[in-house]
Amino acid sequence: MPSFESRTLLIAAYAAFNARSIDAVLETMHPDVDWPNGWEGGRVVGHQAVKDYWTRQWQVVNPRVEPCQFHTDEQGRVVVEVHQLIFDLSGNKLGDERIRHRYTIENGLICQMEILAG
């Protein structure tokens, strides 16, 4: 089971993401965070790259991601099962699925995130 601190960090990050508060989400991340670009493909590294990616994404789609369950894998990474809803900018639902996110957290900051199959 993840530590209370890790769970609290990730819950805050998801809440800030859903509120579109980019700066608040970035406060939970290491300055050189390694983040998946789940929308366009590939990965982005660093606060500015994550901010740019999300800014582009939110101009086209409106995702909402709610954490449902937290686990720790054999390497000590935190795995979060999430319910992901994606809407177009008119509010039409484009996607509704459960997937898993895997986080590497060091010194109280998110260093890396990966998207895993549901």
N, C-alpha and C positions, 0 to 999 in steps of 0.2 A: 504494500500500500504506500502511495506517495506520502511524503511528509505534509504536515499541515501547511507549512510555508509554501511548498510547491503547489499544492492545491489552491491556496489563496492567491498566489501569483497568477496562475492560469485562469482562474475564475475572473479575476480583475482584467486580464488581457482579453478574454472573450467578451466581457461586458463592454469594455472600451471599444473593441472592434465593432460590435453591434451598434454602438452609439455613434460610430464614425469619428471617434476621438483618437486620431492617429497619434498625436503626441503622447497621450496617456498610454497607448499600447506600446509605443517605442520605449517608454520608461521601464517597461518590464523586460526589455531586450538588451543584450550585450551590444555595444556599438558596432561590432563586426558580425552581427547575427547572420546566419546562413539560413535562408528562408526559401521554401518552394514557391515557384510561380505556377500555381495550380490552374490558372486561367489561360495563360499563353504558352506554358511549358518552360522547362529549365529551372534555374534557381537565381535568386538575387542575394547579394551580400551587402550588409550595412544598412543603417537607418535610412539614408536618403534613397537607396534603391528600393527598400520595402515601401517607403512613403510614395515614391513615384509609381510603383506597381499598383498599390491599392488605389491611388488617385485615378489611374487609367481604368482600372476595373470598375470602380464605382460610377464612372461616367457612362457605363454600358449596362451593368447588372447591379442588383441590390441583394447581396448575400446576407444571410443571418445564420450564425453557427452557435448552437447551444450545447455545452458539455453535459453529458449524461452519466458517464462512468469514468473512473480513474483507476489505473493499474500501474504497477511498476514492472518493467521487463527484467530479464536476467542480467542486463548490463546496468541496471539502475536508472534507465530512462523512464520518463513518465508517458504512459499511453492513455490517451483520452478518447473515448468513444463519443462522437458528436452527432447531433441531428443537424444536418445542413439543408437549409431551404434557400433556393435561389429564385429571385423574381426579376422580371424586366422592370424598366423604370416606370411602366404603367401599372405595375402591381400584379401582372400575370405570372403565375408560378411556372418556372422553367425546370426546376429540379427539387426533389425531396428525397433525401437519402441519409443513411447512417454510414459514417466512415470513421476511421481512426486517425488520430494525429499522434506522432511520437516526438517527444521533446527531450533535448539535452539541456539540463539546467545546471549552471555552475555559479557559485557565489551569489545566489539569489537572482540570477538573470537568465533569460532564455538565450541559449547560444545557437541552437539549431532546432528546426522543426521539419518533420517528414510527414507526408501524406501516405497512409497505408490503405490497402483494400479494406472494405467494410468487414 
